[in-house]
Amino acid sequence: MLPILLGAIVGYAVAFIVDLITGTVGAASGSLINYSAFTGANFVVTPHITFPSFTSDLTFTAIFGIGIMAIATSPSPPPTCIKSASTSITWPTSWASRATD
């Protein structure tokens, strides 16, 4: 995927440089890149904001399904050896012999 993207970017850059050298940037004919798509484009446009509609018969099903997925993917509680920052860490008993070595 990356070579295709880089090939397109490098190709446009080379074509733009050739257009600069030959003096055909923005010319109606003879230019390697057609700049007409850029002249009428709106690059900064505010999005059309819509609000949800809860009138469908499947509204409850969607809310329930999304809620179940949110609960299922929530992170699990921390391990029992790490309780909080204010309390000391209690190591499992199998690690106690390693701490004294």
C-alpha positions in Angstrom: 0.0 0.0 0.0 2.7 2.4 0.9 4.6 2.1 -2.4 1.4 2.9 -4.3 0.8 6.0 -2.2 4.4 7.1 -2.5 4.4 6.5 -6.2 1.4 8.7 -6.7 2.9 11.5 -4.5 6.3 11.3 -6.3 4.6 11.2 -9.7 2.6 14.4 -9.0 5.7 16.1 -7.6 7.7 15.2 -10.7 4.9 16.3 -13.0 4.6 19.6 -11.1 8.4 20.2 -11.4 8.2 19.5 -15.1 5.3 21.9 -15.4 7.3 24.5 -13.6 10.4 24.1 -15.8 8.4 24.1 -19.0 6.2 27.0 -17.8 2.9 25.2 -18.4 1.6 25.4 -14.8 -2.1 26.3 -15.0 -2.1 26.3 -18.8 -5.2 25.1 -20.5 -3.3 22.7 -22.7 0.2 21.3 -22.5 0.2 20.8 -18.7 0.9 17.4 -17.3 -1.6 17.9 -14.4 -5.2 19.1 -14.9 -5.6 21.8 -12.2 -9.2 22.6 -13.0 -10.4 20.3 -10.3 -8.5 22.3 -7.7 -9.8 25.7 -8.8 -13.4 25.2 -7.9 -12.9 22.9 -4.9 -14.0 24.0 -1.4 -11.1 22.7 0.8 -12.5 24.2 4.0 -16.2 23.5 4.4 -18.3 23.2 7.6 -20.0 19.8 7.9 -23.7 19.4 7.8 -24.7 18.4 11.4 -27.6 16.1 11.9 -29.0 14.8 15.2 -30.2 11.2 15.8 -33.8 10.2 15.3 -35.2 7.7 17.7 -38.4 7.0 15.9 -37.4 3.7 14.3 -38.6 0.3 15.5 -35.0 -0.9 15.8 -33.9 1.9 18.2 -34.1 -0.2 21.4 -32.3 -3.1 19.6 -29.5 -0.8 18.5 -29.0 0.8 21.9 -29.1 -2.6 23.7 -26.6 -4.1 21.2 -24.2 -1.2 21.5 -24.5 -1.2 25.3 -23.6 -4.9 25.4 -20.6 -4.4 23.1 -19.4 -1.4 25.3 -19.6 -3.6 28.4 -17.8 -6.5 26.7 -14.9 -4.4 25.5 -14.4 -2.4 28.7 -11.1 -2.9 30.3 -10.9 -5.4 33.1 -10.1 -4.4 36.7 -6.4 -4.2 37.7 -4.7 -7.3 39.0 -5.1 -8.0 42.7 -1.4 -7.2 43.4 -2.0 -3.6 42.4 -4.7 -2.1 44.5 -4.1 1.6 44.4 -1.3 4.2 44.4 -1.8 4.9 48.1 -1.4 1.3 49.3 1.6 -0.9 49.2 2.0 -3.6 46.6 1.3 -7.1 47.8 3.3 -9.6 45.8 2.0 -13.1 45.3 3.6 -15.7 47.6 5.4 -17.4 44.7 7.4 -14.2 44.1 8.4 -13.8 47.8 11.4 -16.2 47.4 12.7 -14.2 44.4 12.6 -10.9 46.4 15.0 -12.3 49.0 17.6 -13.6 46.5 
